[in-house]
Amino acid sequence: MTIETLGIDIAKNVFQLHGVNRNGRAALKRRVMRDQLLAALAQIGPCTGRSCPFLSVPRPQFRPAQR
């Protein structure tokens, strides 16, 4: 498994790891707990990393209901 870029969706206790290969195809999809993160990253090896905190993820804008 060769991972070129690893994305990490960070949260309070659970992290989602998504790795893609050189062709942009998914090579890893994994959910890890906070205490398992370093061990999981050590198994993956060197790659380019990206983090995605929840607050920076684009979300639809909601408008209050009209009365």
C-alpha positions in Angstrom: 0.0 0.0 0.0 1.6 3.2 -1.2 0.0 6.4 0.1 1.0 9.6 -1.5 -1.3 12.0 0.4 -3.1 11.3 3.8 -6.1 13.4 4.9 -7.0 13.4 8.5 -10.4 14.5 9.6 -9.7 15.6 13.2 -12.3 15.5 16.0 -12.3 15.3 19.8 -11.7 11.5 20.2 -12.1 9.9 16.7 -10.1 10.5 13.6 -10.9 9.5 10.1 -7.9 8.7 7.9 -8.2 8.8 4.1 -5.1 8.0 2.0 -4.8 8.3 -1.7 -2.1 6.8 -4.0 -0.3 8.6 -6.8 -3.2 8.2 -9.2 -5.7 9.8 -6.7 -7.4 6.5 -5.9 -8.4 5.7 -2.3 -5.7 3.4 -0.8 -6.8 3.8 2.9 -10.0 4.5 4.7 -9.7 4.1 8.5 -11.3 5.3 11.7 -9.0 5.5 14.7 -9.4 6.6 18.3 -7.2 9.4 19.7 -5.0 7.0 21.6 -4.4 4.9 18.4 -3.5 7.7 16.1 0.3 7.8 16.5 0.5 4.0 16.1 -1.6 4.1 12.9 0.5 6.9 11.4 3.7 5.0 12.2 2.3 2.0 10.2 1.5 4.2 7.2 5.0 5.6 6.7 6.1 8.9 5.1 3.6 10.8 3.0 2.1 14.3 2.5 -0.4 15.0 5.2 -3.5 17.2 5.3 -5.7 17.9 8.2 -9.3 18.9 8.0 -10.8 20.4 11.2 -14.6 20.2 11.3 -15.0 24.0 11.5 -13.2 24.5 8.2 -15.4 22.0 6.3 -17.8 23.9 4.0 -21.3 23.4 5.1 -24.6 24.6 3.6 -25.9 27.9 5.0 -29.2 27.5 6.8 -31.7 30.4 7.0 -34.2 30.8 9.9 -37.7 29.8 9.0 -39.9 32.6 7.9 -42.9 33.3 10.2 
